[in-house]
Amino acid sequence: MKRVLIVVLVIIAATAMAVAQAAPAPQKPTAPGAPTQAAPGQPAAPPAVAGQAAPAAGQVPAPPPLPAAGRPQPQAQTPEEYQAFQAAIVKTTPADMEAAANAFATQFPKSELRSLLYLRAMREYQNANHAEKTIEMGRKALAVDANNPEALVTVATVLSERTRETDLDREERLAEATRDAQKALQTVNTDLIVPPNAPPDRVEAAKNSIRAMAYAALGTVEMTKKNFPAAEANLKQAVQLPMPQPDPVAWLRLSVVLDQQKKYQEALDAANKAVQHSADMPQANNLARMERARLQKLLGTAPVPASTPAATTPPTPATPAAPPPK
């Protein structure tokens, strides 16, 4: 699932970094009293602050342009808020990013930018393979922006993959994963925040990545519950979406749930896909080859050792395999 997430982050993370790194564009009025436009892709200049001079005529910034996903970028309301956000967003370790996000949220408890900082902290912990902290930061982002599809699908994915049979809150975690995944599917068209000039094909790729992750999370929850028909339906939705990088773990899980229903030929086809797409993921590739060998033996298509293990739920591959996008 890590490779699926990277496709999303390449587009989405650009929003926060653009806000953090781009200085407000100089305002050049074309006529007295006429509002000027912020440069494409840059945030509007902060408004006047109490105790400071108001902007001169013709220097009132225009509202930010709508991004390709149809939702405006969060904006700072004061220069102090903007500067504090710039200082916070550039932290490079998960713990530092979390601390900076918490400090910013304390200083600016009503700021729209809090969600961007918690999203950044969530990504950093996800890339460090720290599951519970990823969930915690995702929940904090959702407390600010309840419809954010990236936070929803990330929390749903981690909960679905990292909930154990022995967890005392197992049912609550699986229920939360289901709710978040379903909500991500509802909000991906309306609440995905991307740079204003993002190419439509990249925006659609990001949306498909989120959809695939949401269906995979739903399938994993049903697989954990041993509701194999429902797991099959959701995992098929996940793997059938057009993706630049197919998710081999979703293909492997689909193979297992088909195997459990004695749909051996379909299961073998899915196992072949899992092997094909997991060449750079040794753990997933090994499990996929084991599952393929088992199915080949059942179908009589290839001799394999009698000790080939039965299908099991594949563990989650280590996260991440690549550094976070800049």
C-alpha positions as CSV (number, residue, x, y, z in Angstrom):
1,M,0.0,0.0,0.0
2,K,3.0,2.3,0.4
3,R,3.5,2.8,-3.3
4,V,-0.2,3.7,-3.7
5,L,0.1,6.3,-1.0
6,I,3.2,7.9,-2.7
7,V,1.1,8.7,-5.8
8,V,-1.3,10.6,-3.6
9,L,1.3,12.4,-1.6
10,V,3.3,13.6,-4.7
11,I,0.3,15.8,-5.6
12,I,-1.2,16.6,-2.2
13,A,2.0,17.4,-0.3
14,A,2.7,20.1,-2.9
15,T,-0.1,22.2,-1.5
16,A,1.3,22.6,2.0
17,M,4.9,23.1,0.7
18,A,3.7,25.7,-1.8
19,V,2.0,27.6,1.0
20,A,5.0,27.4,3.2
21,Q,7.7,28.2,0.7
22,A,6.2,30.8,-1.6
23,A,6.2,34.4,-0.3
24,P,3.1,36.6,-0.9
25,A,3.2,38.1,-4.4
26,P,3.8,41.9,-4.6
27,Q,0.5,43.6,-5.4
28,K,0.5,45.9,-8.5
29,P,-2.8,47.6,-9.0
30,T,-3.9,48.3,-12.5
31,A,-6.2,51.1,-11.5
32,P,-7.0,53.0,-8.3
33,G,-9.3,51.0,-6.1
34,A,-9.1,47.8,-8.3
35,P,-8.2,44.6,-6.5
36,T,-5.1,42.8,-7.7
37,Q,-4.6,39.0,-8.2
38,A,-2.1,36.9,-6.3
39,A,0.4,35.1,-8.6
40,P,-0.9,31.7,-9.8
41,G,-0.1,29.0,-7.2
42,Q,0.8,31.5,-4.5
43,P,-1.2,32.3,-1.4
44,A,-2.9,35.7,-1.1
45,A,-1.1,38.3,1.0
46,P,-2.2,38.3,4.6
47,P,-4.9,40.8,5.6
48,A,-4.3,43.9,7.7
49,V,-3.7,43.3,11.4
50,A,-5.1,45.3,14.2
51,G,-2.5,48.1,15.0
52,Q,-1.1,48.0,11.5
53,A,-1.8,50.2,8.5
54,A,-4.6,48.8,6.3
55,P,-3.6,47.9,2.7
56,A,-3.6,50.9,0.4
57,A,-6.3,51.2,-2.3
58,G,-5.8,48.7,-5.0
59,Q,-3.8,46.4,-2.7
60,V,-6.5,44.2,-1.4
61,P,-5.7,40.6,-2.4
62,A,-8.2,38.6,-4.4
63,P,-9.6,35.4,-3.0
64,P,-7.4,32.4,-3.8
65,P,-8.2,30.5,-7.1
66,L,-10.1,27.3,-6.8
67,P,-7.9,24.3,-7.2
68,A,-8.5,21.5,-9.7
69,A,-10.4,19.5,-7.0
70,G,-12.8,22.4,-6.4
71,R,-11.7,23.4,-2.9
72,P,-9.7,26.5,-2.0
73,Q,-6.4,26.2,-0.2
74,P,-6.4,27.0,3.6
75,Q,-5.2,30.6,4.2
76,A,-3.5,32.4,7.0
77,Q,-5.5,35.3,8.5
78,T,-2.5,37.3,9.9
79,P,1.2,37.7,9.0
80,E,2.1,36.2,12.4
81,E,0.0,33.1,11.6
82,Y,1.6,32.8,8.2
83,Q,5.1,33.1,9.5
84,A,4.5,30.6,12.3
85,F,3.1,28.2,9.7
86,Q,6.2,28.7,7.5
87,A,8.5,27.9,10.4
88,A,6.5,24.8,11.4
89,I,6.0,23.1,8.0
90,V,9.7,22.7,7.3
91,K,10.4,20.4,10.2
92,T,12.0,17.2,8.9
93,T,11.5,14.5,11.7
94,P,8.2,13.1,12.8
95,A,8.6,14.1,16.4
96,D,9.6,17.7,15.5
97,M,6.8,18.0,13.0
98,E,4.3,16.8,15.6
99,A,5.6,19.2,18.2
100,A,5.5,22.1,15.8
101,A,1.9,21.2,14.8
102,N,0.8,21.1,18.4
103,A,2.5,24.3,19.2
104,F,1.0,26.0,16.2
105,A,-2.5,24.7,17.1
106,T,-2.1,26.1,20.6
107,Q,-1.0,29.5,19.4
108,F,-3.6,29.6,16.6
109,P,-6.5,27.4,17.8
110,K,-8.9,28.5,15.0
111,S,-6.4,28.5,12.1
112,E,-7.3,26.6,8.9
113,L,-3.7,25.7,8.5
114,R,-3.6,23.4,11.5
115,S,-4.9,20.5,9.3
116,L,-2.0,20.9,6.9
117,L,0.5,20.6,9.7
118,Y,-1.1,17.5,11.1
119,L,-1.3,16.0,7.7
120,R,2.4,16.6,7.3
121,A,3.1,15.0,10.7
122,M,0.9,12.0,9.7
123,R,2.9,11.5,6.5
124,E,6.2,11.7,8.4
125,Y,5.1,9.0,10.9
126,Q,3.6,6.9,8.0
127,N,7.0,7.1,6.3
128,A,8.7,6.1,9.6
129,N,6.4,3.0,9.8
130,H,4.9,4.3,13.1
131,A,1.4,3.1,12.9
132,E,-0.2,4.4,16.1
133,K,1.3,7.8,15.7
134,T,0.1,7.9,12.1
135,I,-3.4,7.2,13.3
136,E,-3.1,9.9,16.0
137,M,-1.9,12.6,13.7
138,G,-4.6,11.6,11.1
139,R,-7.3,11.9,13.8
140,K,-6.0,15.3,14.8
141,A,-6.1,16.4,11.1
142,L,-9.7,15.2,10.9
143,A,-10.6,17.1,14.1
144,V,-9.8,20.2,12.1
145,D,-11.0,19.1,8.7
146,A,-13.4,16.2,9.1
147,N,-13.8,15.6,5.3
148,N,-10.2,15.5,4.3
149,P,-9.9,12.4,2.1
150,E,-6.2,11.9,2.5
151,A,-6.5,11.8,6.3
152,L,-9.5,9.6,6.2
153,V,-8.0,7.0,3.9
154,T,-4.7,7.0,5.7
155,V,-6.3,6.3,9.1
156,A,-8.6,3.7,7.5
157,T,-5.6,2.0,5.9
158,V,-3.5,1.8,9.0
159,L,-6.3,0.7,11.2
160,S,-7.4,-2.0,8.8
161,E,-3.8,-3.4,8.5
162,R,-2.6,-3.0,12.0
163,T,-5.6,-4.1,14.1
164,R,-4.9,-7.5,15.8
165,E,-7.2,-10.2,17.0
166,T,-6.0,-9.6,20.6
167,D,-6.7,-5.8,20.6
168,L,-9.3,-5.0,23.2
169,D,-10.7,-2.3,21.0
170,R,-10.6,-4.5,17.9
171,E,-14.2,-4.0,16.8
172,E,-14.1,-0.2,17.4
173,R,-10.9,0.1,15.3
174,L,-12.4,-1.9,12.5
175,A,-15.6,0.1,12.6
176,E,-13.6,3.4,12.5
177,A,-11.6,2.1,9.5
178,T,-14.9,1.3,7.7
179,R,-16.4,4.7,8.4
180,D,-13.3,6.6,7.4
181,A,-12.9,4.6,4.1
182,Q,-16.5,5.0,3.2
183,K,-16.3,8.8,3.9
184,A,-13.1,9.1,1.9
185,L,-15.0,7.7,-1.1
186,Q,-17.7,10.3,-0.6
187,T,-15.4,13.3,-0.2
188,V,-12.6,12.6,-2.6
189,N,-14.4,14.6,-5.4
190,T,-15.2,17.6,-3.2
191,D,-12.6,17.9,-0.5
192,L,-9.2,16.9,-2.0
193,I,-6.9,20.0,-1.8
194,V,-4.4,20.2,-4.7
195,P,-2.4,23.1,-6.2
196,P,-4.6,25.4,-8.3
197,N,-2.8,24.6,-11.6
198,A,-2.4,20.8,-11.1
199,P,-2.9,19.0,-14.4
200,P,-6.3,17.2,-14.5
201,D,-4.7,13.8,-15.2
202,R,-2.6,14.1,-12.0
203,V,-5.6,15.1,-10.0
204,E,-7.5,12.1,-11.3
205,A,-4.5,9.9,-10.5
206,A,-4.6,11.2,-6.9
207,K,-8.3,10.6,-6.7
208,N,-8.0,7.0,-8.0
209,S,-5.2,6.4,-5.5
210,I,-7.4,7.4,-2.7
211,R,-10.3,5.4,-4.0
212,A,-8.1,2.3,-4.4
213,M,-6.8,2.7,-0.8
214,A,-10.3,3.1,0.5
215,Y,-11.6,0.0,-1.2
216,A,-8.5,-1.9,-0.1
217,A,-9.1,-0.9,3.5
218,L,-12.7,-2.0,3.3
219,G,-11.6,-5.3,1.8
220,T,-9.0,-5.8,4.5
221,V,-11.5,-5.1,7.3
222,E,-13.9,-7.7,5.8
223,M,-11.0,-10.2,5.3
224,T,-10.1,-9.8,9.0
225,K,-13.7,-10.5,9.9
226,K,-13.6,-13.6,7.5
227,N,-16.4,-12.1,5.5
228,F,-14.8,-13.3,2.3
229,P,-17.5,-12.4,-0.3
230,A,-17.5,-8.8,0.9
231,A,-13.7,-8.7,1.0
232,E,-13.6,-10.0,-2.6
233,A,-16.0,-7.3,-3.8
234,N,-14.0,-4.4,-2.2
235,L,-10.6,-5.7,-3.2
236,K,-11.7,-6.2,-6.8
237,Q,-12.8,-2.5,-6.8
238,A,-9.4,-1.6,-5.5
239,V,-7.4,-3.5,-8.1
240,Q,-9.6,-2.5,-11.1
241,L,-9.1,1.2,-10.7
242,P,-6.6,2.6,-13.3
243,M,-3.3,3.1,-11.4
244,P,0.2,4.0,-12.5
245,Q,1.6,1.6,-9.9
246,P,-0.7,-1.4,-9.2
247,D,-0.8,-2.4,-5.5
248,P,0.6,-6.0,-5.2
249,V,-0.7,-6.3,-1.6
250,A,-4.3,-5.7,-2.7
251,W,-3.8,-8.4,-5.4
252,L,-2.3,-10.8,-2.9
253,R,-5.2,-10.3,-0.4
254,L,-7.7,-10.7,-3.3
255,S,-6.0,-14.0,-4.1
256,V,-6.3,-15.2,-0.5
257,V,-10.0,-14.4,-0.2
258,L,-10.7,-16.1,-3.5
259,D,-8.7,-19.1,-2.3
260,Q,-10.7,-19.2,0.9
261,Q,-13.9,-19.4,-1.3
262,K,-12.4,-22.2,-3.4
263,K,-12.3,-20.0,-6.5
264,Y,-8.9,-21.4,-7.3
265,Q,-8.4,-20.3,-10.8
266,E,-9.4,-16.7,-10.1
267,A,-7.1,-16.9,-7.0
268,L,-4.2,-18.0,-9.2
269,D,-4.8,-15.2,-11.6
270,A,-4.7,-12.7,-8.7
271,A,-1.6,-14.3,-7.3
272,N,0.2,-14.0,-10.6
273,K,-0.6,-10.3,-10.6
274,A,0.7,-10.0,-7.1
275,V,4.0,-11.7,-8.1
276,Q,4.2,-9.5,-11.3
277,H,3.8,-6.2,-9.4
278,S,5.8,-6.9,-6.3
279,A,9.3,-7.3,-7.8
280,D,10.6,-4.4,-5.6
281,M,8.8,-5.6,-2.5
282,P,10.6,-8.8,-1.3
283,Q,8.3,-9.7,1.5
284,A,5.1,-9.3,-0.5
285,N,6.8,-11.1,-3.5
286,N,7.7,-14.1,-1.4
287,L,4.2,-14.4,0.1
288,A,2.7,-14.1,-3.4
289,R,5.0,-16.8,-4.8
290,M,4.0,-19.1,-1.9
291,E,0.3,-18.5,-2.5
292,R,0.8,-19.0,-6.3
293,A,2.6,-22.3,-5.6
294,R,-0.2,-23.5,-3.4
295,L,-2.8,-22.7,-6.0
296,Q,-0.8,-24.3,-8.8
297,K,-0.6,-27.5,-6.7
298,L,-4.4,-27.5,-6.1
299,L,-5.1,-27.0,-9.8
300,G,-2.4,-29.5,-10.8
301,T,-0.6,-27.0,-13.0
302,A,2.8,-27.2,-11.4
303,P,4.6,-29.5,-9.0
304,V,5.4,-27.9,-5.6
305,P,6.6,-29.3,-2.3
306,A,3.9,-30.8,-0.1
307,S,4.9,-28.4,2.7
308,T,3.7,-25.3,0.9
309,P,1.8,-23.4,3.5
310,A,-1.9,-22.7,3.3
311,A,-3.2,-19.2,2.5
312,T,-3.0,-16.7,5.3
313,T,-3.6,-13.0,5.7
314,P,-0.4,-11.4,4.3
315,P,1.3,-9.1,6.8
316,T,1.7,-5.5,5.9
317,P,5.0,-4.8,4.1
318,A,7.4,-2.4,5.9
319,T,6.5,1.2,5.4
320,P,8.1,3.1,3.7
321,A,10.5,2.1,0.9
322,A,11.1,5.7,-0.3
323,P,11.6,9.1,1.3
324,P,8.6,11.4,1.6
325,P,7.9,13.7,-1.3
326,K,9.2,17.2,-1.0
